[in-house]
Amino acid sequence: MDKQQKIVEMFNNIAPTYDKANRVLSMGIDIQWRKRACDETYNRYRKNIDLIVDIACGTGDMMDYWKKQANKSGRKIGKLLGVDPSEGMVGVAKEKFPNFEFVISDATSIPLECESADILSISYGIRNVVQRTEAFKEFARVLKTGGYVVILEFTKDDKKGLLFGVKDFYMNKVLPKLGGFISKNKEAYEYLPNSIEGFLTSDMLQSELDDAGFTTEFVKSFSMDISTLVIAKKR
Ligand SMILES: C[S@@+](CC[C@H](N)C(=O)[O-])C[C@H]1O[C@@H](n2cnc3c(N)ncnc32)[C@H](O)[C@@H]1O
C-alpha cells in the first residue's frame, strides 16, 4: 500500500467516530472558520453559481455550510458536489446529507469537465493529498477563469512564546490521546500533529497556488494561527 492509500485507509477506519472526535477536539471553533470561508467567498464571487465542488469532503460538513450561508445571503447554488476517495467518510456523509451528491475520487482526478466549477473548496484536506502539485493543477483545470479556490487548513508556524507553547502542548500531547481514546485509533490522531508539522507555512501554500495559476485575494489565520483560510482566484 502506498502512502496515499494508507492515508485513505486511515480515514476509512476513523470514519464512524470522525464527527464525534472532531466536535470534542475542535470544541466547535471550526464552525466560525467554516462560515467565514463561505461568506468571504460569496462576497467576492458575484456571478451565478452553477457548481460548488468540495474536495476531501469527508463527512460533508463544509458542503452544509456552503448551503446554509448561501441561504442566509439569498444566493442560489446550481449544484453542490462532494469529492473524497474514502468510501467510509463518504458513507457517513451520505447518511447525514441524503440529498447531497457525492463521488468517490482523489483530488488529483476530479470527474468534472474543464472550467465547470465556480468555487472549489478543500477544508482540512489538502495536507492529506500526497501529490499536491498535481491536485492544484487539477483545481485550476476544473475551475472557471475568475472562479475561487478556498482552502482551510492547519498550517505550520515557527512562532515561539507561551501561547504557542500551549497550542503545541494541545496539538502534540492532548489531541492524540483524546482523539485516540474517542476513535480507538491512536495512530490516526498521532498522524494529525505530524502531518501539520510536515505541512507548509501559509506563505509557502500561497506560492504553490501562484505556480498553479491562482492569485491569492484573502488570507486569515484564526485562533492562535491554528487554522488558516486562503481564498485565491483563478487567473
Ligand atoms: C480531516 S478530513 C476533512 C474532512 C472535511 N473536509 C472536514 O472539513 O471535516 C480529511 C479528508 O481528506 C480526505 N483525503 C485524503 N486524501 C485525499 C486525496 N488524495 N484527495 C482528496 N481527499 C483526500 C480523507 O478521506 C478525509 O475525508
The ligand as a Gaussian input file, in Angstrom:
#p B3LYP/6-31G(d) Opt

LIG

0 1
 C       -9.501000      15.734000       8.110000
 S      -10.635000      15.125000       6.923000
 C      -11.529000      16.592000       6.484000
 C      -12.924000      16.320000       6.064000
 C      -13.811000      17.508000       5.816000
 N      -13.378000      18.304000       4.695000
 C      -13.936000      18.381000       7.023000
 O      -13.686000      19.584000       6.938000
 O      -14.309000      17.868000       8.096000
 C       -9.585000      14.857000       5.524000
 C      -10.260000      14.202000       4.341000
 O       -9.303000      14.185000       3.258000
 C       -9.582000      13.037000       2.501000
 N       -8.428000      12.754000       1.609000
 C       -7.301000      12.082000       1.895000
 N       -6.509000      12.000000       0.820000
 C       -7.164000      12.644000      -0.185000
 C       -6.867000      12.885000      -1.556000
 N       -5.740000      12.451000      -2.118000
 N       -7.765000      13.561000      -2.308000
 C       -8.913000      14.005000      -1.746000
 N       -9.248000      13.805000      -0.458000
 C       -8.386000      13.137000       0.319000
 C       -9.856000      11.979000       3.547000
 O      -10.511000      10.843000       3.004000
 C      -10.687000      12.766000       4.552000
 O      -12.056000      12.634000       4.303000

